């Protein structure tokens, strides 16, 4: 059974503030005789750069990830794991065939390595591209774990985006393939603008992410509905992922109910508008 937890940034921050060592995560990978985990989590940051994101949002998003990685909360979360370090890679995505790695796999084990990764994120020119393929991002992310020289106790894909899948394979197939590999997918749905005909935005994007995108042990969503809370939400989500936590809230068995928003809504909107 797959479980998910849907949360707001303020609730997540409250869960972290509780302190203490994180409880064992049901998604922990067992180290076999040939492979000993050298990091606590292998974290793939998959960041939406589709045209529906304006340049200001893209800049805030970049700054949010960079600032989160060097924050005291993030660095404290590193210390909660048995290894005290994580490996991370950062790529940007749009259409099903458009993914660009910005940060290859790097180890973060303290302030110096965190600064190096943050600086590398900020120095890369911002770009935008057409279409939105969450499935393409997930399918691109999965083999990255096989290329990672650092073995982790957990494997997490962190998807941010401001719209539903409208290109490439259906998102649920990619999600289920990742879950079968023991990968957890968390979501950061961005809802700072009113839904617009021109941008393919939808109402209840948070529900779409909860029911169609995220999955795996301890999966959760942090929703951004206020532009001023953009950076705070990114930091909160990364801290939870590094510490292997989910907030204390009622857990919803999503496999036992119908999606509240159609998992094919993006494809349908595109077909209705452009007939292809």
Backbone as numpy.savetxt, mean C-alpha at the origin, in Angstrom:
# Nx Ny Nz CAx CAy CAz Cx Cy Cz
-9.56 -18.28 5.16 -10.41 -17.07 5.16 -9.53 -15.83 5.16
-9.95 -14.84 4.39 -9.23 -13.58 4.35 -9.91 -12.60 5.26
-9.13 -11.78 5.93 -9.66 -10.79 6.86 -9.15 -9.42 6.48
-9.92 -8.41 6.80 -9.44 -7.06 6.59 -9.93 -6.17 7.71
-9.19 -5.10 7.91 -9.59 -4.09 8.87 -9.60 -2.76 8.16
-10.69 -2.03 8.22 -10.76 -0.70 7.61 -10.66 0.34 8.71
-9.76 1.32 8.52 -9.52 2.28 9.58 -9.34 3.66 9.01
-9.47 4.67 9.85 -9.16 6.05 9.52 -7.82 6.39 10.10
-7.17 7.41 9.57 -5.83 7.76 10.03 -5.80 8.07 11.52
-6.83 8.73 12.03 -6.83 9.09 13.44 -6.91 7.85 14.31
-7.74 6.87 13.91 -7.86 5.65 14.69 -6.57 4.87 14.69
-5.89 4.85 13.56 -4.64 4.12 13.48 -3.61 4.76 14.40
-3.54 6.10 14.36 -2.58 6.79 15.21 -2.84 6.46 16.67
-4.11 6.34 17.03 -4.44 5.99 18.39 -3.97 4.60 18.75
-4.07 3.68 17.80 -3.63 2.31 18.06 -2.14 2.26 18.29
-1.39 3.06 17.53 0.06 3.07 17.68 0.44 3.67 19.02
-0.28 4.71 19.41 0.05 5.41 20.65 -0.05 4.50 21.86
-0.77 3.37 21.70 -0.91 2.47 22.81 0.38 1.84 23.23
1.37 1.80 22.35 2.69 1.30 22.68 2.69 -0.19 22.84
3.83 -0.71 23.31 3.97 -2.13 23.53 4.49 -2.84 22.31
4.86 -4.08 22.48 5.38 -4.89 21.39 4.23 -5.46 20.60
4.33 -5.46 19.29 3.25 -5.94 18.45 3.01 -7.43 18.68
1.73 -7.82 18.62 1.40 -9.23 18.75 1.85 -9.97 17.51
2.07 -11.29 17.62 2.50 -12.06 16.45 1.50 -11.92 15.32
1.99 -11.69 14.12 1.13 -11.53 12.96 0.87 -12.88 12.33
-0.39 -13.21 12.00 -0.69 -14.51 11.42 -0.07 -14.69 10.04
0.42 -13.61 9.43 1.04 -13.71 8.12 2.54 -13.89 8.17
3.10 -14.13 9.36 4.55 -14.28 9.48 5.02 -15.49 8.69
6.10 -15.30 7.96 6.68 -16.39 7.17 7.62 -17.19 8.04
7.55 -18.50 7.94 8.44 -19.37 8.70 9.76 -19.50 7.97
10.86 -19.29 8.69 12.18 -19.43 8.09 12.51 -20.91 7.98
12.83 -21.39 6.79 13.19 -22.78 6.63 14.69 -22.96 6.85
15.18 -24.18 6.64 16.57 -24.48 6.93 17.53 -23.73 6.02
17.05 -23.36 4.83 17.94 -22.74 3.85 17.86 -21.22 3.88
16.77 -20.67 4.40 16.57 -19.23 4.35 16.21 -18.70 5.74
17.06 -17.87 6.29 16.80 -17.26 7.57 16.43 -15.80 7.33
15.32 -15.38 7.92 14.86 -14.01 7.71 15.90 -13.02 8.22
16.24 -12.06 7.37 17.23 -11.05 7.74 16.60 -9.70 8.00
15.31 -9.53 7.61 14.59 -8.30 7.89 13.21 -8.67 8.43
12.56 -7.72 9.05 11.26 -8.00 9.65 10.13 -7.99 8.63
10.22 -7.13 7.63 9.19 -7.08 6.60 9.83 -6.68 5.27
9.36 -7.31 4.21 9.69 -6.88 2.85 8.50 -6.04 2.37
8.73 -4.76 2.14 7.65 -3.81 1.88 7.78 -3.21 0.49
6.74 -3.44 -0.32 6.67 -2.85 -1.66 5.71 -1.67 -1.61
6.22 -0.47 -1.91 5.39 0.73 -1.98 5.01 0.96 -3.43
3.73 0.79 -3.75 3.23 0.92 -5.12 2.37 2.17 -5.19
2.86 3.19 -5.90 2.29 4.55 -5.81 1.66 4.98 -7.13
0.41 5.38 -7.08 -0.36 5.80 -8.26 0.14 7.14 -8.79
0.41 7.21 -10.10 0.78 8.48 -10.74 -0.11 8.74 -11.96
-1.34 8.24 -11.93 -2.25 8.44 -13.06 -2.66 9.90 -13.17
-3.18 10.29 -14.34 -3.52 11.68 -14.61 -4.62 12.22 -13.70
-5.38 11.33 -13.07 -6.42 11.81 -12.15 -5.81 12.44 -10.90
-4.52 12.18 -10.65 -3.80 12.84 -9.56 -3.23 14.15 -10.10
-3.57 15.29 -9.48 -3.00 16.54 -9.95 -1.56 16.68 -9.44
-0.83 17.64 -9.98 0.60 17.77 -9.66 0.82 18.06 -8.18
-0.10 18.79 -7.58 0.03 19.09 -6.16 -0.11 17.82 -5.32
-1.08 16.99 -5.69 -1.27 15.72 -4.98 -0.05 14.82 -5.14
0.49 14.77 -6.34 1.67 13.94 -6.58 2.86 14.41 -5.74
3.01 15.72 -5.64 4.11 16.26 -4.85 3.92 15.96 -3.36
2.69 16.14 -2.87 2.41 15.85 -1.46 2.61 14.36 -1.18
2.20 13.52 -2.12 2.35 12.08 -1.96 3.83 11.70 -1.84
4.65 12.23 -2.73 6.10 11.98 -2.67 6.67 12.43 -1.33
6.34 13.66 -0.96 6.85 14.21 0.29 6.36 13.39 1.48
5.12 12.90 1.39 4.56 12.11 2.47 5.34 10.84 2.72
5.69 10.14 1.65 6.47 8.91 1.83 7.87 9.22 2.33
8.50 10.24 1.77 9.86 10.59 2.19 9.89 11.01 3.66
8.95 11.85 4.06 8.92 12.32 5.44 8.54 11.21 6.41
7.68 10.30 5.98 7.28 9.19 6.85 8.47 8.30 7.18
9.31 8.05 6.19 10.43 7.13 6.36 11.47 7.66 7.34
11.57 8.98 7.45 12.56 9.56 8.38 11.93 10.01 9.69
10.64 9.79 9.86 9.95 10.26 11.06 10.37 9.44 12.28
10.26 10.05 13.44 10.64 9.36 14.68 9.71 8.17 14.94
8.44 8.30 14.52 7.49 7.19 14.71 7.90 5.97 13.89
8.33 6.22 12.65 8.77 5.13 11.78 10.03 4.48 12.34
10.98 5.29 12.75 12.24 4.76 13.27 12.03 3.99 14.57
11.07 4.42 15.38 10.73 3.68 16.58 10.08 2.35 16.25
9.24 2.35 15.21 8.58 1.10 14.80 9.60 0.06 14.34
10.69 0.53 13.72 11.74 -0.40 13.30 12.25 -1.23 14.47
12.32 -0.61 15.64 12.91 -1.26 16.81 12.01 -2.34 17.41
10.74 -2.38 16.98 9.82 -3.35 17.57 10.01 -4.75 17.01
10.67 -4.88 15.85 10.85 -6.18 15.24 12.10 -6.88 15.75
12.17 -8.20 15.60 13.33 -8.96 16.09 14.63 -8.62 15.38
14.54 -8.16 14.13 15.75 -7.80 13.38 16.05 -6.31 13.41
15.04 -5.50 13.71 15.24 -4.06 13.79 15.51 -3.41 12.45
15.06 -4.04 11.37 15.26 -3.46 10.04 14.26 -4.05 9.06
14.03 -3.32 7.96 13.13 -3.76 6.91 13.83 -3.59 5.56
13.28 -4.23 4.54 13.71 -3.93 3.17 12.52 -3.31 2.44
12.80 -2.34 1.59 11.73 -1.60 0.92 12.11 -1.32 -0.52
11.11 -1.37 -1.39 11.26 -0.91 -2.77 10.05 -0.04 -3.10
10.25 0.97 -3.97 9.22 1.97 -4.25 9.08 2.09 -5.76
7.85 1.86 -6.26 7.64 2.07 -7.69 6.35 2.82 -7.94
6.28 3.49 -9.08 5.11 4.25 -9.49 4.42 3.52 -10.63
3.10 3.64 -10.68 2.33 2.87 -11.65 1.16 3.69 -12.21
0.71 3.26 -13.38 -0.48 3.84 -14.01 -1.19 2.73 -14.78
-0.98 2.64 -16.11 -1.61 1.60 -16.91 -1.00 0.22 -16.61
-1.60 -0.82 -17.18 -1.17 -2.18 -16.88 0.26 -2.45 -17.31
0.75 -1.70 -18.29 2.12 -1.90 -18.77 3.05 -0.77 -18.34
2.60 0.06 -17.39 3.37 1.24 -16.99 3.68 1.20 -15.50
4.84 0.66 -15.18 5.36 0.67 -13.81 6.83 1.06 -13.88
7.25 1.91 -12.99 8.63 2.38 -12.98 9.19 2.32 -11.56
10.26 1.54 -11.39 10.90 1.44 -10.08 11.70 2.71 -9.81
11.39 3.36 -8.71 12.10 4.56 -8.28 13.21 4.20 -7.30
12.92 3.29 -6.37 13.88 2.82 -5.38 13.97 1.30 -5.48
15.08 0.74 -5.97 15.24 -0.72 -5.91 15.32 -1.15 -4.44
15.35 -2.42 -4.19 15.36 -2.90 -2.82 16.49 -2.25 -2.01
16.10 -1.70 -0.87 17.03 -1.08 0.06 16.70 -1.56 1.47
17.70 -1.65 2.32 17.48 -1.96 3.72 17.43 -0.65 4.50
16.44 -0.53 5.37 16.36 0.60 6.30 16.52 0.03 7.71
17.57 0.46 8.39 17.84 -0.04 9.74 18.13 1.07 10.74
17.90 2.31 10.33 18.14 3.43 11.23 18.09 4.75 10.48
18.43 5.85 11.16 18.31 7.18 10.56 19.10 7.37 9.27
20.33 6.85 9.19 21.16 7.10 8.00 20.57 6.43 6.77
20.18 5.18 6.87 19.61 4.49 5.71 18.23 5.05 5.37
17.48 5.48 6.39 16.18 6.10 6.14 16.36 7.41 5.37
17.34 8.22 5.77 17.62 9.48 5.07 17.99 9.23 3.62
18.79 8.21 3.39 19.24 7.91 2.03 18.07 7.55 1.13
17.14 6.72 1.63 15.97 6.33 0.84 15.06 7.53 0.61
14.84 8.33 1.65 13.98 9.51 1.51 14.54 10.49 0.49
15.83 10.71 0.52 16.46 11.62 -0.44 16.35 11.10 -1.86
16.46 9.78 -2.01 16.37 9.18 -3.34 14.95 9.33 -3.89
13.94 9.21 -3.03 12.56 9.40 -3.46 12.35 10.84 -3.93
12.86 11.81 -3.18 12.59 13.21 -3.47 13.34 13.73 -4.69
14.47 13.16 -5.02 15.26 13.69 -6.13 14.77 13.22 -7.50
13.87 12.24 -7.52 13.36 11.72 -8.80 12.28 12.64 -9.34
12.36 13.07 -10.60 11.34 13.96 -11.17 9.95 13.34 -11.09
8.95 14.16 -10.80 7.56 13.70 -10.74 7.03 13.49 -12.15
6.28 12.41 -12.35 5.70 12.14 -13.66 4.24 11.78 -13.49
3.49 11.86 -14.61 2.09 11.45 -14.65 1.91 10.56 -15.89
0.91 9.68 -15.83 0.67 8.78 -16.96 -0.81 8.43 -17.02
-1.23 7.82 -18.11 -2.65 7.55 -18.33 -3.07 6.18 -17.79
-4.37 6.06 -17.51 -5.06 4.86 -17.06 -4.69 4.47 -15.63
-5.49 3.58 -15.08 -5.30 3.12 -13.70 -5.43 1.61 -13.67
-4.34 0.92 -13.43 -4.36 -0.53 -13.37 -3.79 -0.99 -12.03
-4.68 -1.16 -11.05 -4.26 -1.68 -9.75 -3.80 -3.12 -9.91
-4.49 -3.86 -10.78 -4.09 -5.26 -11.02 -2.69 -5.31 -11.61
-2.39 -4.38 -12.52 -1.05 -4.33 -13.10 0.00 -4.04 -12.06
-0.33 -3.17 -11.09 0.61 -2.85 -10.01 0.86 -4.07 -9.14
-0.21 -4.79 -8.80 -0.05 -5.98 -7.96 0.74 -7.06 -8.70
0.41 -7.27 -9.97 1.13 -8.29 -10.74 2.60 -7.93 -10.94
2.89 -6.64 -11.02 4.27 -6.19 -11.13 5.01 -6.37 -9.81
4.28 -6.15 -8.71 4.90 -6.20 -7.39 5.26 -7.63 -6.96
4.43 -8.58 -7.29 4.64 -9.94 -6.76 6.03 -10.52 -7.05
6.51 -10.49 -8.29 7.84 -11.06 -8.55 8.99 -10.27 -7.96
8.72 -9.03 -7.52 9.79 -8.25 -6.90 10.28 -8.92 -5.62
9.40 -9.63 -4.93 9.82 -10.32 -3.71 10.85 -11.40 -4.02
10.71 -12.06 -5.18 11.66 -13.11 -5.55 13.03 -12.52 -5.87
13.05 -11.25 -6.28 14.31 -10.59 -6.63 14.99 -9.96 -5.42
14.26 -9.89 -4.31 14.79 -9.24 -3.11 15.86 -10.10 -2.45
17.09 -9.60 -2.27 18.14 -10.39 -1.63 17.95 -10.54 -0.12
16.97 -9.80 0.44 16.75 -9.83 1.88 15.46 -10.58 2.20
15.55 -11.63 2.99 14.36 -12.40 3.36 13.68 -11.78 4.56
12.35 -11.69 4.50 11.61 -11.07 5.60 10.62 -12.03 6.24
10.22 -11.69 7.45 9.21 -12.47 8.15 7.83 -12.25 7.53
7.62 -11.06 6.95 6.35 -10.74 6.31 6.63 -10.10 4.96
5.65 -10.25 4.05 5.72 -9.60 2.74 4.46 -8.77 2.55
4.64 -7.49 2.25 3.50 -6.56 2.17 3.60 -5.71 0.91
2.48 -5.59 0.20 2.35 -4.62 -0.90 1.45 -3.50 -0.40
1.93 -2.28 -0.53 1.24 -1.09 -0.05 0.78 -0.31 -1.29
-0.53 -0.35 -1.57 -1.08 0.29 -2.78 -1.75 1.61 -2.43
-1.33 2.69 -3.09 -2.04 3.96 -2.96 -2.66 4.31 -4.31
-3.82 4.96 -4.27 -4.46 5.33 -5.52 -5.72 6.14 -5.29
-6.18 6.86 -6.33 -7.36 7.70 -6.17 -8.52 7.27 -7.05
-8.46 6.06 -7.59 -9.56 5.59 -8.42 -9.55 4.07 -8.54
-10.62 3.51 -9.12 -10.71 2.06 -9.27 -9.91 1.57 -10.47
-9.69 0.29 -10.53 -9.04 -0.35 -11.67 -9.86 -0.10 -12.93
-9.23 0.40 -14.00 -9.97 0.57 -15.26 -9.17 0.08 -16.46
-8.10 -0.67 -16.21 -7.22 -1.12 -17.28 -6.54 -2.42 -16.86
-6.32 -3.30 -17.81 -5.66 -4.55 -17.50 -6.62 -5.58 -16.95
-6.08 -6.59 -16.28 -6.88 -7.69 -15.74 -7.73 -7.21 -14.57
-8.82 -7.93 -14.26 -9.62 -7.57 -13.08 -8.77 -7.58 -11.82
-9.05 -6.66 -10.91 -8.21 -6.50 -9.73 -8.32 -7.68 -8.77
-9.50 -8.31 -8.70 -9.67 -9.39 -7.72 -8.80 -10.59 -8.03
-8.55 -10.87 -9.30 -7.69 -11.99 -9.66 -6.26 -11.76 -9.20
-5.77 -10.53 -9.40 -4.42 -10.20 -8.96 -4.33 -10.24 -7.44
-5.35 -9.70 -6.77 -5.36 -9.74 -5.30 -5.30 -11.17 -4.80
-6.13 -12.04 -5.36 -6.19 -13.42 -4.88 -4.87 -14.16 -5.15
-4.22 -13.85 -6.27 -2.93 -14.48 -6.56 -1.88 -14.08 -5.54
-1.91 -12.83 -5.13 -0.96 -12.36 -4.11 -1.22 -13.04 -2.77
-2.49 -13.13 -2.40 -2.84 -13.75 -1.12 -2.38 -15.21 -1.10
-2.53 -15.89 -2.22 -2.11 -17.29 -2.30 -0.61 -17.45 -2.08
0.14 -16.42 -2.38 1.59 -16.45 -2.17 1.98 -16.01 -0.76
1.00 -15.75 0.09 1.28 -15.33 1.44 1.60 -13.85 1.58
1.22 -13.07 0.57 1.49 -11.63 0.56 0.26 -10.89 1.08
0.47 -9.90 1.91 -0.60 -9.03 2.39 -0.63 -7.76 1.55
-1.82 -7.32 1.17 -1.99 -6.07 0.42 -2.75 -5.08 1.30
-2.16 -3.93 1.58 -2.82 -2.84 2.30 -3.13 -1.71 1.33
-4.09 -0.87 1.69 -4.51 0.18 0.76 -4.52 1.57 1.35
-4.27 2.55 0.48 -4.34 3.96 0.83 -5.21 4.66 -0.22
-6.55 4.51 -0.14 -7.42 5.20 -1.10 -7.41 6.70 -0.84
-7.21 7.46 -1.90 -7.10 8.92 -1.80 -8.40 9.54 -2.27
-9.11 10.21 -1.34 -10.45 10.73 -1.63 -10.53 12.20 -1.24
-9.58 12.99 -1.70 -9.52 14.40 -1.31 -10.31 15.30 -2.25
-10.84 14.74 -3.36 -11.62 15.54 -4.30 -12.99 14.92 -4.47
-13.96 15.73 -4.87 -15.28 15.21 -5.18 -15.18 14.37 -6.46
-15.93 13.27 -6.56 -15.90 12.46 -7.78 -16.16 13.30 -9.02
-15.38 13.07 -10.07 -15.45 13.87 -11.29 -15.59 12.96 -12.51
-16.42 13.38 -13.44 -16.60 12.62 -14.68 -15.28 12.47 -15.43
-14.48 13.51 -15.43 -13.26 13.52 -16.24 -12.14 12.70 -15.63
-12.20 12.43 -14.33 -11.09 11.76 -13.68 -11.38 10.31 -13.30
-12.55 9.80 -13.58 -12.92 8.42 -13.27 -13.01 8.16 -11.77
-13.16 9.21 -10.98 -13.33 9.03 -9.55 -14.68 8.37 -9.27
-14.78 7.70 -8.12 -16.05 7.09 -7.73 -16.36 7.44 -6.27
-17.64 7.33 -5.92 -18.01 7.42 -4.52 -17.54 6.15 -3.82
-17.28 6.25 -2.52 -16.95 5.09 -1.70 -15.74 4.31 -2.21
-14.69 5.04 -2.60 -13.47 4.37 -3.02 -12.88 3.55 -1.87
-13.11 4.00 -0.64 -12.62 3.24 0.51 -13.27 1.86 0.58
-14.59 1.78 0.30 -15.27 0.49 0.28 -14.69 -0.39 -0.84
-14.44 0.22 -1.99 -13.86 -0.52 -3.13 -12.52 -1.13 -2.74
-11.68 -0.34 -2.09 -10.37 -0.85 -1.66 -10.53 -1.96 -0.63
-11.45 -1.80 0.30 -11.65 -2.81 1.33 -12.12 -4.13 0.74
-13.08 -4.06 -0.20 -13.73 -5.27 -0.69 -13.07 -5.87 -1.93
-12.28 -5.07 -2.67 -11.77 -5.54 -3.95 -10.25 -5.55 -4.06
-9.56 -4.77 -3.24 -8.11 -4.58 -3.42 -7.28 -5.23 -2.33
-7.59 -4.95 -1.08 -6.72 -5.44 0.00 -7.01 -6.89 0.32
-6.08 -7.52 1.04 -6.28 -8.90 1.44 -5.05 -9.47 2.09
-5.20 -10.64 2.68 -4.10 -11.27 3.38 -4.16 -11.01 4.87
-3.32 -11.68 5.65 -3.36 -11.55 7.10 -3.16 -10.12 7.58
-4.09 -9.62 8.37 -3.96 -8.30 8.96 -4.12 -7.15 8.00
-4.67 -7.37 6.80 -4.78 -6.30 5.80 -5.68 -5.18 6.29
-5.34 -3.94 5.92 -6.14 -2.80 6.35 -6.06 -1.67 5.33
-6.96 -0.71 5.52 -7.05 0.48 4.68 -6.92 1.72 5.56
-6.14 2.69 5.10 -6.14 4.03 5.69 -6.64 4.97 4.61
-7.76 5.62 4.86 -8.39 6.49 3.87 -7.96 7.94 4.07
-7.63 8.60 2.96 -7.29 10.03 3.01 -8.45 10.82 2.42
-9.16 11.57 3.27 -10.27 12.39 2.81 -10.00 13.88 2.96
-8.88 14.21 3.57 -8.51 15.60 3.82 -7.10 15.82 3.30
-6.94 16.75 2.38 -5.62 17.00 1.80 -4.59 17.34 2.89
-5.03 18.01 3.94 -4.11 18.39 5.01 -3.64 17.19 5.83
-4.35 16.06 5.72 -3.99 14.86 6.48 -3.22 13.84 5.62
-2.88 14.24 4.40 -2.24 13.35 3.44 -0.98 12.73 4.03
-0.06 13.57 4.48 1.23 13.08 4.97 1.08 12.29 6.27
0.17 12.76 7.12 -0.06 12.05 8.38 -0.56 10.63 8.13
-1.47 10.47 7.16 -2.03 9.16 6.86 -0.97 8.21 6.31
-0.10 8.72 5.44 0.98 7.89 4.90 1.89 7.42 6.03
2.25 8.34 6.91 3.13 7.98 8.03 2.48 6.92 8.91
1.22 7.12 9.21 0.49 6.18 10.07 0.48 4.78 9.47
0.20 4.70 8.18 0.12 3.39 7.53 1.47 2.69 7.51
2.53 3.44 7.21 3.86 2.82 7.17 4.29 2.35 8.55
3.96 3.11 9.57 4.32 2.72 10.93 3.62 1.40 11.29
2.34 1.29 10.97 1.61 0.05 11.24 2.22 -1.13 10.49
2.58 -0.91 9.23 3.13 -2.00 8.43 4.49 -2.47 8.96
5.32 -1.53 9.35 6.64 -1.89 9.87 6.52 -2.61 11.20
5.61 -2.14 12.06 5.46 -2.74 13.38 4.64 -4.03 13.34
4.05 -4.35 12.19 3.25 -5.56 12.09 1.96 -5.48 12.89
1.36 -4.29 12.96 0.16 -4.08 13.75 -1.07 -3.84 12.89
-2.20 -4.06 13.49 -3.47 -3.54 12.98 -4.16 -2.92 14.19
-4.98 -1.91 13.97 -5.64 -1.26 15.11 -6.67 -2.18 15.74
-6.99 -1.90 16.98 -7.99 -2.71 17.67 -9.38 -2.28 17.22
-9.93 -3.05 16.33 -11.26 -2.75 15.82 -11.88 -4.04 15.35
-13.20 -4.07 15.26 -13.90 -5.27 14.84 -13.39 -5.72 13.47
-13.12 -6.99 13.34 -12.59 -7.55 12.10 -13.73 -8.03 11.22
-13.61 -7.77 9.93 -14.68 -8.10 8.98 -14.22 -9.23 8.07
-14.88 -10.39 8.09 -14.50 -11.46 7.16 -15.03 -11.17 5.76
-14.23 -10.52 4.93 -14.73 -10.01 3.65 -15.07 -11.12 2.67
-14.54 -12.32 2.87 -14.82 -13.41 1.94 -16.27 -13.87 2.05
-16.97 -13.45 3.12 -18.30 -13.96 3.36 -19.41 -12.99 2.95
-19.07 -11.92 2.26 -20.09 -10.98 1.86 -19.82 -10.45 0.46
-20.86 -9.94 -0.15 -20.73 -9.36 -1.48 -20.07 -7.99 -1.37
-19.25 -7.61 -2.37 -18.63 -6.28 -2.35 -19.69 -5.19 -2.32
-19.46 -4.14 -1.53 -20.40 -3.03 -1.45 -20.33 -2.16 -2.70
-19.17 -2.17 -3.37 -18.99 -1.49 -4.65 -18.51 -2.54 -5.64
-19.08 -2.56 -6.84 -18.67 -3.56 -7.83 -17.17 -3.51 -8.07
-16.53 -4.67 -8.07 -15.09 -4.72 -8.30 -14.75 -4.47 -9.77
-15.77 -4.35 -10.62 -15.55 -4.04 -12.03 -16.08 -2.65 -12.38
-16.30 -1.80 -11.38 -16.92 -0.50 -11.63 -16.05 0.39 -12.52
-14.73 0.35 -12.34 -13.85 1.18 -13.16 -13.88 0.77 -14.62
-13.86 -0.54 -14.87 -13.92 -1.04 -16.24 -15.25 -0.67 -16.88
-16.34 -0.76 -16.11 -17.67 -0.44 -16.65 -17.76 1.05 -17.00
-17.26 1.91 -16.11 -17.31 3.35 -16.39 -16.53 3.66 -17.67
-15.35 3.07 -17.80 -14.52 3.32 -18.99 -15.25 2.85 -20.26
-15.85 1.65 -20.19 -16.56 1.11 -21.33 -17.76 1.97 -21.70
-18.49 2.43 -20.70 -19.67 3.26 -20.97 -19.29 4.59 -21.60
-18.16 5.15 -21.22 -17.78 6.47 -21.71 -17.07 6.43 -23.05
-16.20 5.44 -23.21 -15.35 5.42 -24.40 -15.54 4.18 -25.27
-16.32 3.22 -24.80 -16.67 2.06 -25.61 -15.50 1.16 -25.95
-14.48 1.15 -25.10 -13.33 0.29 -25.35 -12.62 -0.03 -24.04
